[in-house]
Amino acid sequence: MKKINIKIYLVLILLGVITYSCSDDFVDVKPTSNNSEDFFNSEQDYNDALIGAYDLLQSTYLNVMLGEIASDNTLAGGESATDVVGIQEIDDMIHTPLNAQLRDIWSWMYAGVNRANYILEFKDKTDFSGKEKLLAEARFLRAYYYFELVKWFGDVPLAVDKRIEFGEQFNIDRTPKAEVYAQIEKDLIFAVDNLPYTQSIPGKVTKGASQALLGKVYLYQNKFDEASVVLDNLITNGPYDLVTDYKSIFEEAGENNIESVFEVQYFDGQGASFDCLQCSEGNVAVGFSGVRAYTGPEFSSGFSFNVPVQEVVDAFEVGDLRKDVAILDINAWATANGATFGTGFEHTGYFNRKYIPRKRSATAQGDRNLTNPNNYRAIRFADVLLMAAEAFNRSSTPNDTKAQTYLNRVRRRAFGDTNHDINATGTILLDNIYKERRVELVGEGHRFFDLVRTGKAAQEINGFVSGKHEIFPIPAIEIQLAGDRWSQNPNY
């Protein structure tokens, strides 16, 4: 089985059942369909609900795409300056609480949280062999969705082992992000302790994915000692390694390989529509990032969003084998391969080659721009090595020798030799680690948040205002639905 089948075979009642008090017996009619309290009577019920919790991972395509567009790596692009206005606003750092894409991220991530909490709310209802492993997967997923929410919005409402039900929005408050992080850590530690390093189904959460995300969560809180310990343990004891051929990572044959620590699964066997982008089983960001009106070999056309800028192209050193894998120079490609293409808004001549539409299978369904089967490599082993290098360099007792070792493992693959090893220490070494993260991970959605957490966003991103743009505004409709009790993020 190539991918997790993310179809939901039952209707998950996520917001609970509204009950009414009435003295008339004739209105006290027993519902003909199961409600949420009648569920979780078997291991299969738990597994079906877990599929639903995994399902929202596919909607994180938007988080990935906007994580690049908000940074200094890419421009919004598209057809025109008014093509998906919310994306254009984020690119220009003029987004407001009315931004539709930010509300999508908020809504979709909370849908994921609620689905994970649905399982955990009823975690004690039915016993079966292997339940701790299933609950560990649910807790990882809850941590993953909450981490996205904290990265984007800062303080957010926190619900643990219960769904946020209709009506509770008038009583639940935003929780300080430090408390949200504390819960994320608890969930991930539980997952580390109860999951194996390998699963029989690709895309299922593992011990290694939990360690990697925990290390990342520590890094985002400047807990470098803790990050170095958990990441070093993963590097030393986990089953992961760098693949030899960097290009192979982003081809279909490279999905779920030895470098993949956690990978979001997509497939093109079911169509999708713009009416419900989060419903797509395909990677929507891939179609959005494709070359406009493209005809030619290997690739398919797309909407020309998320176009790399010259600065990130120039960030690659001479001889870096990753450059032509990460960046498609469409002019050079068209000349060499007889391809033709159109140009969109903010056309730079470059595209994110890692995640643009390839030729699809004969059985592919629906709009190719919404149902591309390209998996998202959410956490790669190269990322783990670079996070560990940073953690060791920035820990209370720095270990620059180990930091150099992990950094240079990544660089040796990039150049195919040891002649480009970094021997610097201290802040110069740290700067080299940051530069390496940019070129190794370009196009993968990490850049904006790396710049924010390292305090470099204001100097690198045009229009970025310190004290404001480190996080995004809480969607205005969410504040209204909470009875206007929540304060907005600063300066929005």
C-alpha positions in Angstrom: 0.0 0.0 0.0 1.7 3.1 -1.2 -0.1 5.7 0.8 -2.4 5.9 3.8 -6.0 5.7 2.6 -7.2 9.0 4.0 -10.8 8.4 3.2 -13.2 8.7 6.1 -15.6 5.9 6.1 -18.0 7.4 8.6 -19.3 10.8 9.5 -17.2 12.1 12.4 -19.4 14.2 14.7 -16.7 16.6 15.8 -18.7 19.3 17.5 -20.8 17.0 19.7 -24.5 16.7 19.9 -26.7 19.6 20.8 -29.3 18.5 23.3 -32.6 20.2 24.2 -34.6 20.0 27.4 -38.3 19.5 26.9 -41.0 18.0 29.0 -43.0 16.6 26.1 -42.2 12.9 25.6 -43.2 12.9 22.0 -40.2 15.1 21.1 -37.7 12.9 22.9 -37.0 10.8 19.8 -34.0 8.6 19.8 -31.8 9.5 16.8 -31.6 7.0 14.0 -27.9 7.4 13.4 -25.1 7.0 15.9 -23.9 10.1 17.8 -20.3 10.6 19.0 -21.0 9.1 22.4 -22.1 5.8 20.8 -18.9 5.4 18.9 -15.5 3.9 19.9 -16.9 0.5 20.7 -14.2 -1.4 18.8 -10.6 -1.2 17.6 -11.9 -0.5 14.1 -13.8 2.6 15.4 -10.6 4.0 16.8 -8.7 3.3 13.6 -11.4 4.9 11.5 -11.3 8.0 13.7 -7.5 8.1 13.4 -7.8 8.2 9.6 -9.9 11.3 10.1 -7.2 12.9 12.2 -4.5 12.2 9.6 -6.8 13.6 6.9 -6.2 17.3 7.8 -2.4 16.9 7.2 -3.2 17.2 3.5 -4.6 20.7 4.1 -1.2 21.8 5.3 -0.3 22.4 1.7 -1.3 26.0 2.3 1.0 26.4 5.4 3.9 25.2 3.3 3.3 27.4 0.3 2.7 30.5 2.4 5.7 29.7 4.5 7.8 30.4 1.4 5.8 33.3 0.0 5.9 35.2 3.3 9.7 34.8 3.3 12.4 36.3 1.1 12.6 33.1 -1.0 9.6 33.6 -3.3 7.0 36.0 -4.6 3.3 35.4 -4.7 3.1 35.3 -8.5 -0.2 34.0 -10.0 -2.0 35.5 -12.9 -2.2 39.1 -11.7 -1.9 41.3 -8.7 -5.5 40.4 -7.7 -5.1 36.6 -8.1 -6.0 35.2 -4.7 -5.7 38.5 -2.9 -4.9 36.9 0.5 -1.8 35.3 -0.9 -0.7 38.6 -2.5 -1.2 40.4 0.9 1.0 38.0 2.8 3.7 38.3 0.2 3.6 42.1 0.6 3.2 42.0 4.4 0.0 43.9 4.3 -2.3 41.1 5.5 -5.1 41.9 7.9 -7.5 39.9 10.2 -9.8 39.6 7.2 -7.3 37.4 5.2 -9.2 34.4 3.8 -6.1 32.2 3.6 -5.2 32.8 7.3 -8.7 31.9 8.3 -8.3 28.7 6.3 -5.1 27.8 8.2 -6.8 28.5 11.5 -9.9 26.5 10.7 -8.1 23.6 9.1 -5.6 23.2 11.9 -8.3 23.3 14.5 -10.3 20.7 12.6 -7.2 18.5 12.9 -6.9 19.3 16.6 -10.6 18.5 17.1 -10.3 15.2 15.3 -7.3 14.1 17.4 -9.1 15.3 20.6 -12.2 13.3 19.5 -10.1 10.1 19.9 -8.4 11.2 23.1 -11.7 12.2 24.7 -12.8 8.6 24.5 -9.4 7.0 25.0 -10.6 5.0 28.0 -13.9 3.7 26.5 -12.7 0.5 24.9 -9.6 -1.6 25.5 -7.7 -3.5 22.8 -4.1 -4.6 22.2 -2.0 -1.8 20.7 -4.2 1.0 21.9 -1.2 3.0 23.4 0.4 3.1 20.0 -2.8 4.4 18.4 -3.2 7.0 21.1 0.5 8.0 20.6 -0.3 8.7 16.9 -3.3 10.8 17.9 -1.2 12.8 20.3 1.5 13.4 17.7 -1.1 14.7 15.3 -2.6 17.0 18.0 0.9 18.3 18.7 1.6 18.8 15.0 -1.6 20.8 14.4 -1.0 22.9 17.6 2.6 23.6 16.6 1.3 25.0 13.3 -1.2 27.2 15.1 1.4 28.5 17.5 3.9 29.2 14.7 1.3 31.2 12.8 -0.8 32.9 15.5 1.0 32.8 18.9 -1.4 32.4 21.8 -4.3 30.1 20.8 -7.2 28.4 22.6 -6.0 25.0 24.0 -8.2 22.0 24.4 -6.8 18.8 25.8 -8.6 15.4 25.4 -11.9 17.0 24.5 -13.4 18.6 21.5 -14.2 22.3 21.4 -18.0 22.1 21.1 -20.5 24.5 19.8 -21.2 27.2 22.4 -17.8 26.9 24.1 -16.3 29.6 22.0 -18.0 32.0 24.5 -16.0 30.6 27.4 -12.7 29.4 26.0 -9.8 31.9 26.0 -6.6 32.1 24.2 -3.9 30.2 26.0 -0.3 31.7 26.4 1.9 30.0 23.8 4.3 28.8 26.5 1.4 26.6 27.9 0.5 25.4 24.4 4.2 24.5 23.9 4.2 22.6 27.2 1.3 20.5 26.1 2.9 19.9 22.7 6.0 18.6 24.5 4.0 16.3 26.7 2.2 14.8 23.6 5.4 14.3 21.7 7.3 12.7 24.7 4.3 10.3 25.0 4.6 9.6 21.3 8.4 9.0 21.5 7.8 6.5 24.3 5.0 4.6 22.6 5.8 4.4 18.9 8.2 2.3 16.9 10.8 3.6 14.5 9.1 1.9 11.6 5.5 1.4 10.6 4.0 -1.0 8.1 2.1 1.7 6.3 4.0 4.7 4.8 3.1 8.0 6.3 2.2 6.7 9.7 3.7 8.5 12.6 6.9 7.0 14.1 9.2 7.4 17.1 11.6 9.2 14.8 9.0 11.7 13.6 8.1 12.4 17.2 11.7 12.9 18.2 12.3 15.2 15.3 9.3 17.3 15.9 10.1 17.5 19.6 13.6 18.7 18.8 12.1 21.3 16.5 9.6 22.5 19.1 12.5 22.8 21.6 14.5 24.8 19.0 11.6 27.2 18.5 11.6 27.9 22.2 15.4 28.4 22.3 15.7 25.2 24.5 19.0 24.3 22.8 20.2 21.8 25.4 17.0 19.8 25.2 17.0 20.0 21.4 20.6 18.8 21.1 19.8 15.7 23.3 16.7 14.5 21.5 18.0 15.2 18.0 21.4 13.6 18.7 19.5 10.5 20.0 17.5 10.3 16.8 20.6 10.7 14.6 22.5 8.1 16.6 19.7 5.5 17.0 17.2 6.1 14.3 17.0 4.3 11.0 17.5 7.4 8.8 20.3 8.6 6.5 20.9 11.0 3.6 20.1 9.5 0.2 23.0 9.8 -2.2 21.1 11.5 -5.0 19.5 14.7 -3.8 17.3 14.9 -6.9 15.7 11.5 -6.2 14.1 12.8 -3.0 11.5 14.8 -4.8 10.6 12.3 -7.5 7.8 9.8 -7.0 10.3 7.0 -6.7 11.9 8.9 -3.8 8.8 9.1 -1.6 9.0 7.6 1.8 12.7 6.8 1.5 15.4 6.5 4.1 15.7 10.3 4.4 12.0 10.8 5.1 11.4 11.2 8.8 7.8 12.4 8.4 6.0 12.7 5.0 2.5 13.9 4.2 0.9 11.4 1.8 -1.0 12.6 -1.3 -2.5 10.8 -4.3 -4.3 11.6 -7.5 -6.9 8.9 -7.5 -9.8 11.2 -6.6 -10.8 14.5 -8.1 -11.1 17.8 -6.2 -12.6 21.2 -6.7 -12.1 24.8 -5.6 -15.2 24.5 -3.5 -13.4 22.5 -0.9 -9.6 22.7 -1.4 -9.0 21.1 2.0 -10.9 18.1 0.7 -8.4 17.3 -2.0 -6.4 14.1 -1.6 -3.8 15.7 -4.0 -1.2 18.3 -3.2 -2.9 21.6 -4.1 0.3 23.6 -3.6 2.0 21.7 -6.4 -0.5 22.8 -9.0 -0.4 26.4 -7.7 3.4 26.4 -8.1 3.5 25.0 -11.6 4.6 26.8 -14.8 1.8 28.7 -16.4 0.6 27.4 -19.8 3.4 24.9 -19.9 3.8 22.4 -22.8 6.8 20.1 -22.9 8.5 17.1 -21.3 8.4 16.0 -17.7 6.2 18.7 -16.2 2.6 19.8 -16.4 1.2 23.3 -16.3 0.0 25.2 -13.2 -0.9 28.6 -11.9 2.6 30.1 -11.5 2.4 31.1 -7.8 5.3 30.9 -5.3 8.0 31.9 -7.8 11.7 31.9 -6.5 13.6 35.2 -6.6 17.1 35.8 -8.0 18.4 36.3 -4.5 17.7 32.7 -3.4 19.1 31.4 -6.7 22.3 33.3 -6.0 22.5 31.9 -2.5 23.7 28.6 -3.9 27.5 28.3 -4.1 29.3 27.4 -7.3 29.3 23.6 -7.6 26.3 23.0 -5.4 24.5 20.1 -6.9 21.2 21.1 -5.2 20.6 24.2 -7.3 19.2 22.7 -10.4 17.1 20.3 -8.3 15.6 23.0 -6.2 15.2 25.7 -8.9 13.8 25.3 -12.4 15.2 27.9 -14.8 12.4 27.8 -17.2 14.1 29.8 -20.0 17.1 27.4 -20.0 14.8 24.4 -19.7 12.6 25.5 -22.6 15.6 26.1 -24.8 17.1 22.7 -24.0 13.9 20.8 -24.3 11.7 22.6 -26.8 9.1 23.5 -24.1 6.8 26.5 -24.3 5.3 28.4 -21.4 3.4 31.5 -20.4 4.3 34.1 -17.9 2.3 35.3 -15.0 2.4 38.1 -12.4 5.9 38.8 -10.9 7.4 36.3 -13.4 11.1 35.7 -12.4 12.0 32.9 -14.8 12.3 30.5 -11.9 10.0 27.9 -10.3 10.1 25.6 -7.3 11.2 22.4 -9.1 10.8 20.3 -5.9 7.1 20.8 -5.9 5.7 21.5 -9.4 3.4 19.2 -11.3 4.9 16.2 -13.0 3.2 14.1 -15.7 0.4 12.2 -13.9 -0.7 8.6 -14.2 -3.4 7.5 -16.6 -5.7 6.8 -13.7 -5.4 10.3 -12.3 -8.7 12.0 -11.5 -9.9 15.6 -11.5 -8.2 18.9 -12.1 -4.4 18.3 -12.3 -3.8 21.5 -10.5 -5.6 20.3 -7.4 -4.9 16.6 -7.3 -1.1 16.2 -7.8 0.3 13.1 -6.0 3.5 14.7 -4.9 4.1 13.9 -1.2 5.3 16.6 1.1 8.5 15.8 2.9 7.5 17.5 6.1 10.7 16.5 8.1 13.7 15.2 6.2 16.9 13.8 7.8 18.9 16.7 6.4 16.7 19.0 8.4 17.3 17.0 11.5 21.1 17.2 11.0 20.9 21.0 10.5 18.6 21.5 13.5 21.1 19.4 15.6 24.0 21.4 14.3 22.3 24.6 15.4 21.3 23.2 18.8 24.9 22.0 19.6 26.3 25.4 18.5 23.8 27.4 20.6 23.6 25.1 23.7 24.8 26.3 27.1 28.0 24.3 26.6 28.5 24.6 22.8 29.9 21.6 20.9 31.0 23.1 17.7 32.9 19.9 16.7 29.6 18.0 16.6 27.8 20.9 15.0 30.4 20.9 12.2 30.1 17.2 11.7 26.3 17.3 11.2 26.5 20.4 9.0 29.2 18.9 6.8 27.3 15.7 6.3 24.7 17.8 4.5 27.3 19.7 2.6 29.3 16.7 1.4 26.2 15.4 -0.3 25.5 18.8 -1.8 29.0 19.1 -3.4 30.0 15.5 -3.7 33.3 16.1 -1.9 34.9 17.2 1.4 36.5 20.3 -0.1 33.6 22.4 1.0 33.5 21.4 4.7 33.0 24.3 7.2 35.6 24.5 9.9 34.5 27.8 11.5 33.2 28.0 15.1 31.0 30.2 17.2 28.8 32.8 15.4 30.5 32.3 12.1 29.6 28.6 12.2 26.0 29.5 13.2 25.7 31.9 10.2 26.9 29.0 8.0 24.3 26.7 9.4 21.6 29.3 8.7 22.8 29.7 5.1 22.8 25.9 4.7 19.2 25.7 5.9 18.1 28.1 3.3 19.6 26.3 0.3 19.0 22.8 1.6 15.3 23.4 2.4 14.3 26.1 -0.1 10.8 25.5 -1.4 9.8 23.4 1.6 8.0 26.0 3.7 10.5 26.6 6.6 12.2 29.8 5.6 9.8 32.4 7.1 9.7 30.7 10.5 13.4 30.2 10.5 13.9 34.0 10.0 11.4 34.9 12.7 12.7 32.5 15.4 16.3 33.6 14.7 15.5 37.3 14.8 16.5 37.9 11.2 13.1 38.5 9.5 13.1 42.3 9.7 16.4 42.6 7.9 15.6 40.0 5.2 11.9 40.4 4.4 10.6 43.5 2.6 7.8 45.2 4.5 8.3 43.1 7.7 7.6 45.2 10.8 9.2 44.1 14.1 6.7 43.6 16.9 3.9 42.8 14.4 4.8 40.4 11.6 6.4 37.7 13.8 2.9 36.2 14.0 -0.2 36.6 11.9 -3.5 38.1 13.0 -6.2 36.1 14.6 -9.0 35.9 11.9 -11.6 38.6 12.7 -14.5 36.2 12.4 -13.0 34.0 15.1 -12.8 36.9 17.5 -16.4 37.8 16.7 -17.6 34.2 17.2 -15.9 34.3 20.6 -18.0 37.3 21.6 -15.3 39.8 20.9 -13.5 38.7 24.1 -10.2 37.9 22.6 -7.6 40.6 22.0 -6.1 40.8 18.5 -2.4 40.2 18.0 -0.3 43.4 18.4 -0.5 46.1 15.7 -3.2 44.4 13.6 
